[in-house]
């Protein structure tokens, strides 16, 4: 027998080998590299160049390590621990030479591969008395290097100190007494059998019949990948044994024969009440190892991806959850615990097994609802909206993976949700065959709560942006959102682009032509996934990293966001005054990628034009007719105002002109009367138009009226603000009954930069309300001050800075 250098001098080093500290932690060794990851190891084999790390060149081991082969078989990182070649009458063993406290129990997972030969014999995983350091394997052939082998053909003793041997036996004789120690059910191919201790003559304790799918892939053309199987072995501190096997490499033990009944809950100490099978008390300490064996039939036998630690669930703390649609995502496993592991983990999965595409969303707490990827420390995560699987990748400690898994959320904003209870599976993929724990999640129908609007302000001097919000009935300054990095950036519009009940912000750079979307989170946070609008790929978040960003084409102006095709998504609307052309872009808001673009079309499909280049401008986008899609409001210097409405052509999917008409003249031909807000000021579900003079204290409201398919407006002049320097910063539904709930009508936000005042006017049925119950009490009586006259109001919308209204 060939042995390691350590074993060859065993008589002089025995004391050192047997007095190493007792370990209670985990051993993790992938066996894929050119050296082992944990030490020390003992090893031995019946011949040279049959045992070793396939990615290690040279038969000499590292100190306390394992040997390689004369010529490396695999590249580093792609190897395995080979126990036998496909030659006859071979046996080998490796033992992790550090005793492990048995009082904690053991939980073991590893991958194994039996392939490339004629179907014999198998691999054993064994536990021996921690006080022993064997110098030879047990019998070869059907004894699988653990048990004794009798008969006239190469008889041999069993493994010294053996307590428990679990055989993964393609040939079948580990279950037979004819080729082994006492007991058994006879030769059983492709089976798992358990044999007892040296003191009990390695007696057969329990085992399976032939397993569906088998344990090996025979023939010279067979590959390691095709032969992959994963085993999980659990031994409790009281001796209760459970063995599972992943036969089809799908990452679980849920398929046929993968959790064999005969191998669940067998007490090796008591023999499950059979005195002949009783192994007796567990040794105080264990050592563990592997052995491979061939006889007249052969296979290559290899193992990889070893993980061993204290027994018990690797994942605990999971319990059922409930979720009501349209609410913020519920954290699935806030109390999850990753048990009994040290070192690094590299992958985990959270999966909805009865996933409902288009409804169920898994994400990470604090991320935008449409985010499908991101990073938590060194751990990357990604969600596949077609399969319902959220995966984690990257080296991380168990504590880091525990923290990441505790942040996974479920949400569902479908208007017609499937209310079946979802089954959410959590799995540690980096522990081969890691358990797939499932937790039920009940889904109930809910209604999205309204939010009070917020006010987004920008300091034109410092370029800082902040959000103010209503706290009860008081307007208070909120958190800083982000400093602009360049004064060339301008806010274009705000709409809820990712369906999370918060308005998001579209920006453009007037110098470079680039565009950015901010996805807004609670407390004024800019969420991950925000970044440049790009041609393809993942979002670019950092300003300056804009290699794939799309830039504005010369002559085109970005007008704003509108739902022009009634598909629940907002499009970017463009105008080219020189060419008299109007267009829109579709954007994938899960990754900020450009999807498609088209012109607005006339009734026959041609490019829609006003017929007067360099004259008309889009001055507003809103649902003026109440048809759930946006119309376009245009203005020309000759005191002409018109609108376009659109339909989607069923045959071509083009957005075509549905109606066009002039609206009344305003009486202002100097260009000083300008549209300042598009919002529903009357509560009828249609957008109205708010005008303000730049040279006089005059504010005009056009409320929209629809007669059949014709849009008209009813003009009215609102009360004077007190000075022409008052400007309208935006409009939204701030004020309602009891001051804290919206009432369905938009209110007006004013700014006076000379006096540093911010004021909200409550609008009721299109008129200014002065009732005490409708007034917002601002930070300073009936007004608020920013602290500097350099602040300008950019937008009023529900950005999620304040809390939702219950």
C-alpha positions in Angstrom: 0.0 0.0 0.0 1.2 3.5 -0.9 0.8 5.9 2.0 1.6 9.6 2.6 4.9 10.6 4.1 3.1 11.3 7.4 1.8 7.7 7.5 5.1 6.2 6.6 6.6 7.6 9.8 3.5 6.9 11.9 5.3 5.2 14.7 7.3 8.3 15.6 4.5 10.9 15.0 1.5 9.1 16.4 1.3 11.3 19.5 1.3 14.4 17.4 -1.4 13.0 15.1 -3.8 11.9 17.8 -3.6 14.9 20.1 -4.7 17.7 17.8 -7.4 20.0 19.3 -11.0 18.7 19.0 -12.9 20.8 16.5 -16.5 21.8 16.8 -16.7 23.9 13.7 -17.1 23.1 10.0 -14.8 21.7 7.5 -15.4 23.0 4.0 -13.2 21.7 1.1 -14.2 21.9 -2.5 -11.3 19.6 -3.6 -11.3 21.5 -6.9 -7.8 23.2 -6.7 -4.2 22.1 -6.6 -4.2 21.8 -2.8 -6.7 21.1 -0.1 -8.5 24.0 1.6 -8.4 22.5 5.1 -5.8 20.4 6.8 -4.5 17.9 8.1 -5.3 14.8 6.0 -4.2 11.1 6.2 -4.4 9.0 3.1 -3.4 5.7 1.6 -4.0 3.7 -1.5 -3.4 0.2 -2.9 -1.3 1.6 -5.8 0.3 4.8 -6.9 -1.3 7.4 -9.1 -4.9 6.4 -8.4 -5.6 8.7 -5.4 -5.3 12.5 -5.4 -6.4 15.9 -6.4 -7.0 15.9 -10.1 -5.9 19.5 -10.4 -2.6 18.9 -8.6 0.5 18.0 -10.6 2.9 15.6 -8.9 2.3 12.7 -6.5 3.9 14.4 -3.5 1.4 16.1 -1.2 1.8 19.4 0.5 2.4 19.3 4.2 -0.6 17.6 5.8 -2.3 17.7 2.4 -3.2 15.2 -0.3 -1.2 14.1 -3.4 -1.9 14.8 -7.0 -1.1 12.9 -10.2 2.0 12.6 -12.2 0.3 14.9 -14.7 -2.6 17.0 -13.6 -5.9 15.8 -15.0 -7.8 19.1 -14.6 -7.1 22.8 -14.4 -7.1 24.4 -11.0 -10.6 25.2 -9.9 -12.1 22.5 -12.1 -10.8 19.4 -10.3 -12.0 16.8 -7.8 -10.6 14.3 -5.3 -10.2 11.0 -7.1 -10.3 7.9 -5.0 -9.9 5.2 -7.8 -9.2 5.1 -11.5 -11.2 2.7 -13.7 -8.8 -0.1 -12.8 -9.6 -3.4 -11.1 -9.0 -4.3 -7.4 -8.2 -0.8 -6.2 -8.9 0.8 -2.8 -8.0 4.1 -1.2 -8.9 6.3 1.7 -8.6 9.8 3.0 -9.2 10.9 6.6 -9.5 14.4 7.9 -7.1 14.0 10.8 -8.7 16.3 13.3 -11.2 15.0 15.8 -14.7 16.5 15.9 -16.9 16.7 18.9 -19.7 14.1 18.4 -22.0 15.7 21.0 -22.9 18.4 18.5 -24.0 15.8 15.9 -22.9 16.1 12.3 -24.3 17.4 9.1 -22.4 16.5 5.9 -22.9 17.3 2.2 -20.7 16.4 -0.7 -20.9 15.7 -4.4 -19.7 12.4 -5.8 -19.1 10.9 -9.2 -18.9 7.3 -10.3 -18.3 6.9 -14.0 -16.2 5.7 -16.9 -16.0 2.0 -16.1 -18.1 -1.1 -16.0 -20.1 -0.4 -12.9 -18.1 -1.2 -9.8 -17.8 -0.9 -6.9 -18.5 2.4 -5.1 -17.7 5.1 -2.6 -18.1 5.1 1.2 -18.2 8.0 3.6 -17.2 6.9 7.1 -16.9 8.0 10.7 -14.3 6.5 12.9 -13.3 6.9 16.5 -11.5 10.2 16.9 -8.7 8.5 18.8 -7.7 6.3 15.8 -5.5 7.1 12.9 -5.7 4.2 10.4 -2.9 3.3 8.1 -4.9 1.3 5.6 -8.4 1.2 4.1 -10.8 -1.6 4.7 -11.5 -4.2 2.1 -11.7 -3.4 -1.5 -14.5 -4.5 -3.9 -17.9 -4.7 -2.3 -16.5 -3.7 1.1 -16.0 -0.2 -0.4 -12.8 0.4 1.6 -14.7 0.4 4.9 -15.9 -3.0 5.9 -13.9 -6.3 6.1 -13.7 -8.4 3.0 -13.6 -12.2 3.4 -13.3 -15.0 0.9 -10.3 -16.2 -1.0 -10.0 -13.2 -3.2 -7.9 -10.5 -1.5 -9.3 -10.9 2.0 -8.7 -7.9 4.2 -9.7 -6.4 7.6 -12.1 -3.5 7.9 -11.2 0.1 8.6 -9.6 0.5 12.1 -11.8 2.4 14.5 -14.8 2.4 12.1 -18.1 3.4 13.7 -20.3 4.0 10.7 -19.9 3.5 7.0 -22.3 4.7 4.4 -21.8 3.1 1.0 -22.9 4.6 -2.3 -22.8 1.3 -4.1 -23.2 1.0 -7.8 -22.3 -2.7 -8.0 -24.4 -3.7 -5.0 -22.3 -5.9 -2.7 -22.1 -3.5 0.2 -25.6 -4.8 1.0 -24.5 -8.4 0.7 -22.9 -10.6 3.4 -21.2 -12.8 0.7 -18.6 -10.1 0.0 -18.7 -8.3 3.3 -19.3 -8.4 6.9 -22.4 -9.8 8.5 -26.0 -9.1 7.5 -27.6 -7.6 4.4 -30.4 -8.0 1.9 -28.2 -9.4 -0.8 -26.6 -7.7 -3.8 -28.5 -4.5 -4.6 -27.2 -2.4 -7.5 -27.4 1.4 -7.3 -28.2 1.5 -3.6 -27.1 3.2 -0.4 -26.3 0.9 2.5 -25.2 1.6 6.1 -22.8 -0.6 8.0 -21.9 -0.5 11.6 -18.8 -0.3 13.8 -15.7 -2.4 13.9 -16.9 -3.6 17.3 -20.1 -4.9 15.6 -18.1 -6.5 12.8 -19.2 -3.8 10.3 -22.7 -5.3 10.4 -25.4 -4.2 7.8 -27.7 -1.8 9.6 -30.1 -0.5 6.9 -30.2 0.3 3.3 -32.3 1.1 0.2 -33.3 -0.9 -2.8 -32.1 0.1 -6.3 -32.5 3.8 -6.7 -34.3 5.4 -9.7 -31.7 7.0 -12.0 -28.8 5.0 -10.6 -25.5 6.1 -9.0 -23.1 5.9 -12.0 -22.6 6.5 -15.7 -20.6 3.7 -17.2 -18.6 3.5 -20.4 -15.4 5.1 -21.5 -17.2 8.2 -22.9 -19.0 9.0 -19.6 -18.2 12.4 -18.1 -17.9 13.7 -14.6 -20.7 16.2 -15.2 -23.2 13.5 -16.3 -22.4 11.4 -13.2 -22.9 14.2 -10.6 -24.8 13.1 -7.5 -25.1 15.0 -4.2 -25.3 13.4 -0.7 -26.5 14.8 2.5 -25.9 12.9 5.8 -27.2 14.0 9.2 -26.3 12.3 12.4 -27.9 13.7 15.6 -26.1 13.8 18.9 -28.3 10.9 20.0 -27.3 8.8 16.9 -30.3 9.3 14.7 -29.2 9.0 11.1 -30.8 10.6 8.0 -29.4 10.2 4.5 -30.6 12.0 1.3 -29.3 12.1 -2.2 -29.9 14.4 -5.1 -30.0 12.1 -8.1 -30.8 14.5 -10.9 -28.7 17.6 -9.9 -31.6 19.9 -9.5 -30.5 21.1 -6.1 -33.0 19.4 -3.9 -34.0 16.1 -2.3 -37.6 16.2 -3.3 -37.7 13.8 -6.2 -38.3 10.0 -6.4 -35.9 8.0 -4.1 -34.0 11.2 -3.1 -35.1 10.9 0.6 -35.3 7.1 1.0 -37.6 5.9 3.8 -35.1 3.3 5.0 -32.5 6.0 5.6 -34.7 8.4 7.6 -34.6 8.4 11.4 -32.5 5.2 11.9 -30.9 5.2 15.3 -27.5 3.7 14.9 -26.9 3.7 18.7 -29.8 1.4 19.4 -30.2 -0.3 16.0 -33.8 1.0 16.0 -34.5 -1.5 18.7 -32.7 -4.4 17.1 -29.9 -5.4 19.5 -27.9 -7.1 16.8 -27.7 -3.8 14.9 -26.9 -1.6 17.9 -23.7 0.2 17.4 -23.5 1.4 20.9 -22.8 4.9 22.1 -21.2 7.5 19.8 -17.5 7.9 20.4 -16.7 11.2 22.2 -15.0 12.4 19.0 -15.2 11.5 15.4 -12.9 11.7 12.4 -14.4 11.3 9.0 -13.2 10.3 5.6 -13.9 8.7 2.2 -12.9 5.5 0.6 -13.2 4.3 -3.0 -13.1 0.7 -4.2 -13.2 -1.4 -7.3 -13.1 -5.1 -7.8 -13.6 -7.1 -11.0 -15.9 -4.3 -12.1 -14.6 -0.7 -12.2 -15.4 3.0 -12.2 -13.6 6.2 -11.6 -14.7 7.4 -8.2 -14.4 11.0 -7.1 -15.8 13.4 -4.5 -16.0 17.2 -4.5 -17.6 20.1 -2.5 -17.3 18.7 1.0 -19.1 20.6 3.8 -19.3 19.1 7.3 -20.5 20.7 10.5 -22.8 20.3 13.5 -26.1 18.7 12.8 -29.5 20.4 12.7 -31.2 22.5 10.1 -28.9 24.7 8.1 -31.7 27.2 7.9 -34.2 27.8 10.7 -36.4 30.7 11.8 -38.8 30.4 8.8 -42.5 30.8 9.4 -45.6 31.5 7.3 -46.3 35.1 6.1 -49.2 37.0 4.7 -49.3 39.8 2.2 -52.0 42.2 1.0 -51.6 43.3 -2.6 -50.5 46.9 -3.4 -48.7 47.1 0.0 -45.0 47.5 0.4 -43.1 44.2 0.0 -43.3 41.9 3.0 -40.0 40.5 4.2 -40.3 36.7 3.8 -37.8 35.5 6.4 -36.9 38.3 8.8 -35.8 35.8 11.5 -34.0 33.3 9.3 -30.9 31.8 10.8 -28.0 30.1 8.9 -26.9 27.5 11.4 -23.7 25.6 12.1 -21.5 27.0 9.4 -18.2 28.8 9.2 -16.0 29.9 6.4 -17.4 31.1 3.1 -20.7 30.6 1.2 -21.0 31.3 -2.5 -24.7 31.0 -3.5 -28.3 30.9 -2.3 -31.7 30.9 -3.9 -35.2 32.1 -3.0 -37.8 30.6 -5.3 -41.6 30.8 -5.5 -42.5 27.2 -6.5 -46.0 28.1 -7.7 -44.9 31.4 -9.3 -47.5 33.6 -11.0 -45.7 35.4 -13.8 -46.7 39.1 -14.1 -47.8 39.2 -10.5 -45.2 37.8 -8.1 -42.1 39.9 -7.4 -39.2 39.0 -5.2 -36.8 41.9 -4.4 -34.6 43.2 -1.7 -36.0 45.5 1.0 -35.4 49.2 0.1 -35.0 48.5 -3.6 -37.4 49.8 -6.3 -40.3 47.5 -7.0 -39.0 46.9 -10.6 -35.4 46.2 -9.7 -34.1 42.8 -10.8 -30.5 42.9 -9.7 -28.2 44.6 -7.3 -25.5 44.1 -4.7 -25.5 43.6 -0.9 -21.9 44.0 0.2 -19.9 41.5 -1.8 -23.0 39.4 -2.7 -24.8 40.0 -6.0 -28.5 39.3 -6.3 -30.7 39.0 -9.4 -34.4 38.2 -9.8 -35.8 36.3 -12.9 -39.3 37.6 -13.5 -40.0 34.7 -15.8 -39.3 31.9 -13.2 -39.8 33.6 -9.8 -36.3 32.8 -8.7 -34.1 35.3 -6.8 -30.5 34.1 -6.6 -27.5 35.3 -4.7 -23.8 34.8 -5.8 -20.5 35.8 -4.4 -18.2 34.9 -1.5 -19.7 35.8 1.8 -19.7 34.7 5.4 -22.7 32.8 6.8 -23.6 36.0 8.7 -23.5 38.0 5.4 -25.7 35.5 3.6 -28.1 35.4 6.6 -28.4 39.2 6.4 -29.0 39.1 2.7 -31.7 36.4 2.9 -33.4 38.3 5.6 -33.9 41.2 3.2 -35.8 39.3 0.5 -39.3 40.7 0.0 -42.5 39.6 -1.8 -44.9 42.0 -3.4 -47.8 41.9 -5.8 -49.4 44.9 -7.5 -51.6 43.1 -9.9 -55.1 44.6 -10.3 -56.5 41.0 -10.6 -54.1 38.9 -8.4 -54.2 35.2 -8.1 -54.9 34.6 -4.4 -53.4 31.1 -4.1 -51.0 30.6 -1.2 -47.5 30.9 -2.5 -44.8 28.4 -1.6 -41.5 30.2 -1.1 -38.4 27.9 -1.1 -35.1 29.1 0.5 -31.9 27.2 -0.3 -28.2 27.4 0.4 -26.8 26.4 -3.0 -23.2 26.7 -2.1 -23.5 23.8 0.4 -24.0 21.0 -2.1 -27.4 19.6 -1.7 -28.3 22.3 0.8 -31.8 21.9 2.2 -34.7 23.5 0.4 -36.8 24.9 3.2 -40.3 26.1 2.2 -42.5 28.7 3.8 -46.2 29.4 2.9 -47.2 33.0 2.0 -50.8 33.9 1.9 -52.0 36.6 -0.6 -55.0 38.8 0.1 -56.5 41.5 -2.1 -55.8 45.0 -1.0 -56.0 48.6 -2.2 -53.0 50.9 -2.6 -53.0 53.5 0.1 -52.9 57.1 -1.0 -49.8 59.2 -0.2 -49.7 62.9 0.4 -47.6 64.7 -2.2 -44.2 66.1 -1.6 -42.4 69.2 -2.9 -39.1 68.8 -4.7 -36.9 71.9 -4.5 -33.5 72.7 -6.1 -31.0 75.2 -5.0 -29.8 76.9 -8.1 -26.6 78.0 -6.4 -25.5 74.7 -4.7 -27.5 72.4 -7.0 -28.7 70.5 -3.9 -32.1 68.9 -4.1 -34.4 68.4 -1.1 -38.0 67.2 -0.6 -40.5 68.8 1.7 -43.5 66.8 2.9 -46.7 67.1 4.9 -46.5 65.8 8.5 -50.1 65.8 9.5 -51.1 69.2 8.3 -47.7 70.9 8.7 -45.3 71.2 5.8 -41.8 70.4 7.0 -38.4 70.2 5.3 -37.5 66.6 4.4 -34.2 64.9 3.7 -31.7 65.9 1.1 -32.2 63.8 -2.0 -28.9 64.3 -3.9 -26.6 67.1 -5.0 -26.6 67.8 -8.7 -23.1 67.1 -10.0 -23.5 69.7 -12.8 -25.8 72.7 -13.2 -26.4 71.4 -16.8 -28.7 68.8 -15.3 -32.4 69.7 -15.3 -35.5 67.9 -14.0 -37.9 67.3 -16.9 -40.9 65.5 -15.3 -42.0 63.1 -12.6 -44.3 60.0 -12.8 -44.5 56.7 -11.1 -42.4 54.7 -13.6 -41.9 51.4 -11.6 -45.4 51.0 -10.1 -44.4 51.3 -6.4 -46.8 54.2 -5.6 -44.0 56.8 -5.7 -43.3 59.3 -8.4 -39.9 58.9 -10.0 -37.9 61.7 -11.7 -36.7 62.1 -15.3 -33.7 64.4 -15.8 -31.7 65.5 -18.8 -28.3 67.1 -19.2 -28.7 70.2 -21.4 -25.0 70.1 -22.3 -24.4 66.4 -23.1 -27.9 65.4 -24.0 -27.9 62.4 -21.6 -30.9 61.3 -19.6 -31.2 59.8 -16.1 -34.1 58.3 -14.1 -34.2 58.6 -10.4 -36.3 55.9 -8.7 -37.5 57.4 -5.5 -37.6 55.6 -2.2 -38.7 56.4 1.3 -37.2 59.5 3.0 -36.1 61.0 -0.2 -33.7 58.2 -1.1 -32.5 57.6 -4.7 -32.9 53.8 -5.0 -30.4 51.3 -6.6 -31.3 50.8 -10.3 -31.4 54.6 -10.9 -29.2 55.8 -13.6 -28.7 56.7 -17.3 -31.1 55.6 -20.0 -29.0 53.3 -22.0 -29.0 51.2 -25.2 -28.7 47.8 -23.4 -27.4 46.0 -20.3 -27.6 46.7 -16.6 -28.3 50.2 -15.3 -25.4 52.7 -15.1 -25.8 54.4 -11.8 -22.7 56.6 -11.5 -22.5 59.9 -13.3 -19.4 59.8 -15.4 -19.8 56.0 -16.2 -21.9 56.8 -19.2 -20.3 54.7 -22.0 -23.7 53.2 -23.0 -25.9 56.2 -22.3 -28.2 57.5 -25.0 -27.9 61.1 -25.9 -30.5 63.5 -27.3 -30.5 63.8 -31.1 -29.8 67.3 -32.4 -33.0 69.2 -33.0 -35.1 67.1 -30.7 -36.3 68.4 -27.3 -37.4 66.1 -24.5 -40.9 67.3 -23.4 -41.9 65.0 -20.6 -43.6 61.7 -19.7 -47.0 60.6 -20.9 -49.1 57.5 -21.3 -49.9 57.9 -25.0 -51.0 54.3 -25.6 -53.0 53.5 -22.5 -50.7 50.6 -21.6 -50.1 51.6 -18.0 -46.5 52.6 -18.9 -45.2 56.1 -19.4 -43.3 57.0 -22.6 -40.8 59.8 -23.2 -42.3 62.4 -25.5 -40.2 64.4 -27.9 -40.6 67.4 -30.2 -38.5 68.6 -33.2 -39.6 72.1 -34.0 -37.4 72.5 -37.1 -38.8 69.4 -38.7 -42.3 69.8 -37.2 -42.2 66.2 -35.9 -43.3 64.6 -32.7 -42.2 61.2 -31.3 -42.1 59.0 -28.2 -39.8 56.4 -26.7 -40.6 53.2 -24.8 -38.2 52.5 -21.9 -37.8 49.3 -20.0 -37.8 50.7 -16.4 -36.4 47.5 -14.9 -33.0 48.3 -16.4 -33.4 51.8 -17.9 -32.9 50.3 -21.4 -34.3 51.9 -24.6 -36.8 49.6 -26.1 -38.4 51.2 -29.1 -39.4 54.6 -30.7 -42.0 55.8 -33.1 -43.5 59.0 -34.5 -46.9 60.2 -33.5 -49.0 59.3 -36.6 -51.8 61.0 -38.4 -55.0 59.2 -39.1 -53.6 57.3 -42.1 -50.3 56.3 -40.5 -48.1 59.1 -41.9 -45.9 61.3 -39.6 -48.1 63.7 -37.7 -47.2 67.4 -38.2 -48.8 70.7 -37.4 -48.0 72.1 -40.9 -46.2 75.1 -39.3 -42.5 74.3 -38.4 -40.8 76.4 -35.7 -44.2 77.7 -34.5 -45.9 75.2 -32.2 -44.7 73.9 -28.9 -45.9 71.2 -26.7 -46.8 73.0 -23.4 -48.6 70.2 -21.5 -49.3 66.5 -21.4 -52.3 65.1 -19.5 -55.5 63.1 -19.7 -57.8 65.9 -20.6 -60.6 63.7 -21.9 -60.6 61.1 -19.2 -59.7 58.1 -21.5 -56.8 56.8 -19.4 -54.2 58.0 -22.0 -52.4 61.3 -22.3 -53.3 64.0 -24.7 -50.9 66.7 -26.1 -51.5 70.4 -25.4 -49.9 72.7 -28.0 -49.4 76.5 -28.1 -48.4 78.9 -30.8 -47.3 82.6 -30.4 -50.4 83.8 -32.3 -52.4 83.1 -29.1 -53.4 79.7 -30.5 -53.9 76.7 -28.3 -54.8 73.2 -29.5 -54.9 69.7 -28.4 -54.3 66.2 -29.9 -55.8 63.0 -28.7 -54.7 59.6 -29.9 -55.8 56.0 -30.5 -53.7 52.9 -31.0 -54.3 51.3 -34.4 -55.1 47.6 -34.0 -53.5 46.5 -37.2 -50.1 48.4 -36.9 -50.0 49.3 -33.1 -49.2 52.8 -34.2 -50.2 55.7 -32.0 -52.5 57.6 -34.4 -54.3 60.9 -34.2 -57.8 60.5 -32.9 -59.0 64.1 -32.5 -57.5 67.6 -32.9 -59.1 70.9 -32.2 -58.3 74.5 -31.3 -59.2 75.7 -27.8 -60.2 79.3 -26.9 -57.9 82.2 -27.3 -56.5 83.5 -24.1 -56.2 87.2 -25.1 -52.5 87.2 -24.5 -50.3 87.5 -27.6 -47.1 88.5 -25.8 -46.2 85.1 -24.6 -46.3 86.1 -21.0 -49.3 83.8 -20.1 -47.9 80.4 -19.7 -49.1 76.9 -18.7 -47.7 76.2 -15.2 -49.5 73.0 -14.1 -51.6 70.2 -15.6 -53.7 68.6 -12.9 -57.3 67.7 -11.9 -58.5 70.7 -10.0 -62.2 69.7 -10.1 -62.1 66.0 -9.1 -63.8 64.8 -12.3 -61.0 62.5 -13.4 -59.8 64.9 -16.2 -56.7 67.0 -16.2 -57.3 70.8 -16.1 -54.9 73.6 -17.3 -53.5 76.2 -14.9 -52.0 79.4 -16.5 -50.0 82.2 -14.9 -48.8 85.5 -16.2 -45.1 86.4 -15.8 -45.7 90.1 -16.0 -48.9 90.4 -13.9 -50.6 88.9 -10.9 -53.0 87.0 -13.0 -53.8 83.2 -12.6 -56.3 81.5 -14.9 -57.7 78.0 -14.6 -59.1 76.2 -17.6 -61.3 73.3 -16.4 -61.9 70.7 -19.1 -65.3 69.6 -20.4 -66.0 66.7 -22.8 -69.1 66.8 -25.0 -69.2 63.5 -26.8 -65.7 63.3 -28.3 -65.1 67.0 -28.3 -62.9 68.7 -25.7 -63.7 72.2 -24.5 -62.6 74.3 -21.6 -64.2 76.7 -19.1 -61.8 79.5 -18.2 -61.9 81.2 -14.8 -59.6 83.7 -13.1 -58.4 82.8 -9.6 -57.7 85.2 -6.8 -54.6 87.4 -7.0 -51.5 86.0 -5.3 -50.4 89.5 -4.1 -47.5 90.1 -6.5 -46.3 89.0 -9.9 -43.2 87.6 -8.3 -45.2 84.7 -7.0 -44.6 81.7 -9.2 -46.5 78.4 -9.4 -44.1 75.6 -8.6 -46.6 72.7 -9.2 -49.9 71.2 -8.2 -51.1 68.0 -6.5 -53.7 66.9 -4.1 -52.3 68.1 -0.7 -55.4 69.1 1.2 -58.7 67.4 2.0 -61.1 66.7 4.8 -59.4 66.8 8.1 -56.3 68.4 6.4 -54.4 65.1 6.2 -56.2 63.1 3.5 -56.4 64.0 -0.2 -59.8 65.0 -1.5 -59.4 64.2 -5.2 -58.7 67.8 -6.3 -55.2 69.2 -6.9 -54.0 72.2 -4.9 -51.5 74.8 -5.9 -47.9 75.2 -4.6 -46.5 78.8 -4.8 -43.0 80.2 -4.4 -41.9 83.7 -3.8 -38.1 83.8 -4.2 -37.8 87.4 -3.2 -39.4 86.8 0.3 -38.4 83.1 0.5 -42.0 82.0 1.0 -43.7 78.7 0.1 -47.5 78.6 0.2 -50.1 76.0 -0.7 -53.6 77.1 -1.9 -56.3 74.6 -1.3 -58.6 74.3 -4.4 -62.2 73.1 -4.1 -64.2 72.5 -7.3 -61.9 74.7 -9.3 -61.9 77.6 -6.8 -59.6 78.8 -4.0 -60.9 77.7 -0.6 -60.3 79.9 2.4 -62.1 77.7 4.9 -60.0 77.1 8.0 -60.4 73.3 7.6 -58.8 73.5 4.2 -55.7 75.6 5.0 -52.3 73.9 5.4 -50.5 75.2 8.4 -47.0 75.7 7.2 -43.8 75.9 9.2 -44.2 79.7 9.8 -48.0 80.3 10.2 -49.4 80.0 6.7 -46.2 79.9 4.9 -42.8 78.0 4.9 -39.4 79.4 4.3 -36.4 77.5 2.7 -33.8 79.7 4.3 -32.4 81.0 1.0 -33.8 82.8 -2.0 -31.9 80.5 -4.3 -34.3 77.6 -3.9 -36.8 76.9 -6.7 -39.7 74.4 -6.7 -39.1 71.7 -9.4 -42.0 69.3 -8.9 -44.9 68.5 -6.7 -45.8 64.8 -6.6 -46.0 61.7 -4.4 -42.3 60.9 -4.1 -42.7 58.8 -1.0 -40.8 61.2 1.3 -43.6 61.3 3.8 -45.6 58.3 5.0 -48.6 56.8 3.3 -52.0 57.7 4.6 -53.5 54.7 6.4 
